Amino acid sequence: MSDQFLTTFLFLSVVALTVGITFWASRQTKTATDFYSGGRSFSGFQNGLAIGGDYMSAASFLGISGAIAVYGYDGFLYSIGFLVAWLVALLLVAEMLRNAGRYTMADQLAFRMNQRKVRTAASVSTVVVSIFYLLAQMVGAGTLVALLLGVDSEAIKNITIVGVGVLMIFYVVVGGMKGTTYVQITKAVLLMLGSALIVVLVLAKFDFNLSSLLGAAAENSGKGDAFLQPGLQYGSTLTSQIDFLSLGLALVLGTAGLPHILIRFYTVPTARDARKSVLWAIGLIGAFYLMTLVLGFGAAALLDREAVDPAVGGNQNLASPLLAEAVGGGAGSTGGAVLLALIAAVAFATILAVVAGLTLASSSSVAHDLYKGVLKKDEVVSEKDEVRVARIAAFAIGAIAIVLSIPAQRLNIAFLVALAFAVAASANLPAIIYNMFWRRFNTRGATWSIYGGLISAVGLVLLSPVMSSLPTSMFPDADFAIFPLNNPGIVSIPLGFLLGYIGTITSREPSAEERFTELEVRALTGAGAEGATHH
Amino acid sequence: MREDDAVTTEAPDQAARHDPVYDRLHESSEFTELRKRYRGFVIPATVAFLAWYLLYVFMSNWAGGFMAVQVVGNINVALVFGLLQFVTTFGLAFMYSRYSNARLDPLARNLEQSYRDQAGTTGKRGQA
């Protein structure tokens, strides 16, 4: 019982800390620019930390280390895709987006195209991607809390989901981008320190010899050397291999199309700071994924298979927390209880920071793109009015996420995240890249690539074994799985690019080409870009 | 929010708020050089890292025997290959940072300065 008390105490400390930060930040949030982009006054380093906080989700912290603990090497494949993806953001997206837009992903398209159409399309895809990602995080939170309290009750899970939902609405409505950013920075620091502590303790058990850690993991896994080689999770049939390739594509191309990541580039004063933030983020995220490697193999080496392997009744998402307990002295020891509670609280902070970023991205898009850009396009909308709508949107999206999360608990978290990446890569990335590099690109090209990528990614999943035909499907008794892969990226990403191309060449829109001159100059030089605001 | 009045117009009107300063900058040799240098780095770099990453994915899928070869102790080719992806990502990020500081930023700063100088004379600031 005292262990539960400690866990609860640390969870509440995380909540109190983030709520305090949000109240503090709210006093500095006055204008629309403050609300959407924190006054563009964060430094590259601060924003780098916040990007890390926004990006390193519970799916990474609990999911990847759990996947390595169960499937060995195959779990590591996720980390690599998630990291290499940042080069797309660094080289092709971050700086140009910072210079060309103001608050949302749609800004840089609306710069030279039909406002109403491209803002609607970009907003729809922003909300869809964010909701999938939100569901993954909230379902994860419910599972985590229930398991840590040692009660597998639906009520606890639902209470947690509602609690997380209320908190994320609170961060966004009260703190805006400033509050959200500080919550993310806090989380990034907690996550890095917490992980580093466990990593050092794990490595110490193996005299800091990676080879002996791997050897112990392979032996304890019962799978021998195969545990250290690719193939355990994805198998060796051609379908599963293509499925893996498809996943790999979505991971590497999805990051630079995730709306909650894109809006982070607007929080710094210049494109050079946006570049610096991505460099910091790459360092931080890379270091973190190297740590998950040790956490995962450490869990494989030190924990009982029954604890983590779902094939024998374990829960892979608990690999990191249970590993913390083991290296702290084991179950029943004070050290074990303290570390378990600590890592659980870090995981909880992780979830809170990510859901806040997602809620902010989608409510910004609803207010700035749909309300101001589409609904009120012929009227002057006051800043106050726009921010009020953004706050209402945060309530609405939070409520929708809560309502959808409760039945979504049957869905696999990793799959929801992979789907969000696939939609981001298929719908958003083609539009962003074409817009920056292709003079001819126009409204029809943008809307076709966004809707085409979005509909094909989601549609293919509906027709995949994820939904039907297998015992593990959502509807195991039905069979409408005409698409054999779980991951749609290999079809939907090229399709998004292709539709963007076809849409463009079948339509003429001279003004879009003319405005490209301005966009290009602005994107590359920062001439006329939005600057920081000063209070 | 004066700038926003311009944002909320339809595409046909986009040309109307076009600032001629941008055309002059676009045609300057400095801008052509900046764009050439930028694309000259990021396009080959993107092709290279995507190819390198896809090679890794393909090898993981279809070269299991090679990936399983042990290099030192329990550390096999698959792990080294994966860690090399980290090394190349850090390395390329570092190279781009140095390249842009030295070769892109000075040009971009000059162009932005001439935008500031000229925008004053046409009486129209950049919009959107």
Chai-1 contact restraints between the chains, C-beta under 6 A:
chainA,res_idxA,chainB,res_idxB,connection_type,confidence,min_distance_angstrom,max_distance_angstrom,comment,restraint_id
A,Y73,B,A78,contact,1.0,0.0,6.0,A-B,restraint_1
A,F76,B,G82,contact,1.0,0.0,6.0,A-B,restraint_2
A,I80,B,G82,contact,1.0,0.0,6.0,A-B,restraint_3
A,I80,B,Q85,contact,1.0,0.0,6.0,A-B,restraint_4
A,L83,B,T89,contact,1.0,0.0,6.0,A-B,restraint_5
A,V84,B,Y53,contact,1.0,0.0,6.0,A-B,restraint_6
A,V84,B,Q85,contact,1.0,0.0,6.0,A-B,restraint_7
A,V84,B,T89,contact,1.0,0.0,6.0,A-B,restraint_8
A,L87,B,F49,contact,1.0,0.0,6.0,A-B,restraint_9
A,L90,B,A93,contact,1.0,0.0,6.0,A-B,restraint_10
A,L91,B,V42,contact,1.0,0.0,6.0,A-B,restraint_11
A,L91,B,A45,contact,1.0,0.0,6.0,A-B,restraint_12
A,L91,B,T46,contact,1.0,0.0,6.0,A-B,restraint_13
A,F111,B,A128,contact,1.0,0.0,6.0,A-B,restraint_14
A,M113,B,A11,contact,1.0,0.0,6.0,A-B,restraint_15
A,N114,B,A11,contact,1.0,0.0,6.0,A-B,restraint_16
A,S211,B,G73,contact,1.0,0.0,6.0,A-B,restraint_17
A,S211,B,N74,contact,1.0,0.0,6.0,A-B,restraint_18
A,S211,B,I75,contact,1.0,0.0,6.0,A-B,restraint_19
A,L214,B,N74,contact,1.0,0.0,6.0,A-B,restraint_20
A,G215,B,N74,contact,1.0,0.0,6.0,A-B,restraint_21
A,L228,B,N76,contact,1.0,0.0,6.0,A-B,restraint_22
A,Q229,B,M67,contact,1.0,0.0,6.0,A-B,restraint_23
A,Q229,B,A68,contact,1.0,0.0,6.0,A-B,restraint_24
A,Q229,B,A78,contact,1.0,0.0,6.0,A-B,restraint_25
A,P230,B,S60,contact,1.0,0.0,6.0,A-B,restraint_26
A,P230,B,M67,contact,1.0,0.0,6.0,A-B,restraint_27
A,P230,B,A78,contact,1.0,0.0,6.0,A-B,restraint_28
A,G231,B,G64,contact,1.0,0.0,6.0,A-B,restraint_29
A,Q241,B,N61,contact,1.0,0.0,6.0,A-B,restraint_30
A,L245,B,V57,contact,1.0,0.0,6.0,A-B,restraint_31
A,G248,B,V57,contact,1.0,0.0,6.0,A-B,restraint_32
A,V252,B,Y53,contact,1.0,0.0,6.0,A-B,restraint_33
A,L279,B,A93,contact,1.0,0.0,6.0,A-B,restraint_34
A,L279,B,S97,contact,1.0,0.0,6.0,A-B,restraint_35
A,I282,B,A93,contact,1.0,0.0,6.0,A-B,restraint_36
A,G286,B,F86,contact,1.0,0.0,6.0,A-B,restraint_37
A,K377,B,T8,contact,1.0,0.0,6.0,A-B,restraint_38
A,E383,B,M1,contact,1.0,0.0,6.0,A-B,restraint_39
A,S511,B,A11,contact,1.0,0.0,6.0,A-B,restraint_40
A,S511,B,Q14,contact,1.0,0.0,6.0,A-B,restraint_41
A,S511,B,A15,contact,1.0,0.0,6.0,A-B,restraint_42
A,E514,B,A15,contact,1.0,0.0,6.0,A-B,restraint_43
A,R515,B,Q14,contact,1.0,0.0,6.0,A-B,restraint_44
A,T517,B,Y22,contact,1.0,0.0,6.0,A-B,restraint_45
A,T517,B,D23,contact,1.0,0.0,6.0,A-B,restraint_46
A,T517,B,H26,contact,1.0,0.0,6.0,A-B,restraint_47
A,E518,B,Y22,contact,1.0,0.0,6.0,A-B,restraint_48
A,V521,B,Y22,contact,1.0,0.0,6.0,A-B,restraint_49
A,V521,B,L25,contact,1.0,0.0,6.0,A-B,restraint_50
A,V521,B,H26,contact,1.0,0.0,6.0,A-B,restraint_51
A,L524,B,L34,contact,1.0,0.0,6.0,A-B,restraint_52
A,T525,B,A108,contact,1.0,0.0,6.0,A-B,restraint_53
A,T525,B,L111,contact,1.0,0.0,6.0,A-B,restraint_54
A,T525,B,E112,contact,1.0,0.0,6.0,A-B,restraint_55
A,G526,B,E112,contact,1.0,0.0,6.0,A-B,restraint_56
A,A527,B,E112,contact,1.0,0.0,6.0,A-B,restraint_57
A,A527,B,Y115,contact,1.0,0.0,6.0,A-B,restraint_58
A,G528,B,G126,contact,1.0,0.0,6.0,A-B,restraint_59
